[in-house]
Amino acid sequence: MTVVGSREIGDARRHHLAALAYEIEGRGLSWRLAGPGESVLHVANPVSRRQVMVVAMPVNDGWYYLWAGGGMGDVTQPAHAADQIARLLG
């Protein structure tokens, strides 16, 4: 495992969340970055008014999106994670 500083982790986290936000928007959901250092992605369905907070976390040698209810998606597949979140908020 490579040791990196908190700045690098924050930059990587924002990069992964931005990739997910792009996919989220394409599914008719709204989003905004929130939390300290924009470390959390708030996603909402404007029709159902359901919402969820998503984080990107390093796990072993990779990164994963995590959200309430046990949701989890690999950051290398943001479109798949966006599909899962859209179903959750539908």
N, C-alpha and C positions, 0 to 999 in steps of 0.2 A: 504494500500500500504506500502510495506517495504522500508525504506530508506537505501540506500547503497551508498558507496563512489564511486568516479570516477574510482578508480582502479578496483573495482568489476564490474562496468558497462563495462569498457574496456575489462576485461577478458571475460565476458559473450558475449559481441559483437564479439570478435575474435573467440570464441567457435562456435557461431551460423554461422558466415561467413565461418569458416573452414568446417562445416557440409555441407553447401551449395556448397562450392568449390569442395568437394568430389563428390557430385551429378552432378555438372556442367561438371567436367572432364569426367565422364562416358557417357556424351552425345556428346563428341567430341568437346567441346568448351574449349578455353583456359581461364586462370584466373590468377590474381595476386592480392595480398593485397596491398593497396595503402593508402595514406593519413596519417595524424598524428596518430601514434600508430596503424598503419595498421587497420584503422577503416572503410575502404571502400573496397568492392570487385569489381575489374574491370574484366568484363567478355567480351570475344570477340569470334566471330565465324570466324575462319581462312579462311573459304570459302567465305562467303558473305562479310566479313570484317566489319560487323556491330558490335557495342559494346554498353555496358551499364554499369553504375555504380550502385552497390547495397549496401544499408546500412541495418543494423539491429538496430531497435529502440524499446525501451520499450514503450508499449502502455497499459495503465491501468495496469492489473495484468499479462500481457503476453508480448511477443516480436514478432515483425513482420519484415519481409524483405520488403523493399520499393525500387522501381526503377522508372525511368522516364516513363511518359505516364500513370501514375496512377497504376502501377503494385504493387501488394501487396500479400504477402504470409505468412502464419503462420510458425514460426521457428520450430514448432513441426512436420512439414511436408516438409522438405527440398527437397524431391524428386518431390513433386508437384510444388514447386516454381521453381525448375530447369527445369521441363517440360514447364512451362509458359515462362521462359526466353529463352529456346531453340526455342520455336515457335516465340517469338518476334525477335530473331536474325537470324532466318532461311532464 
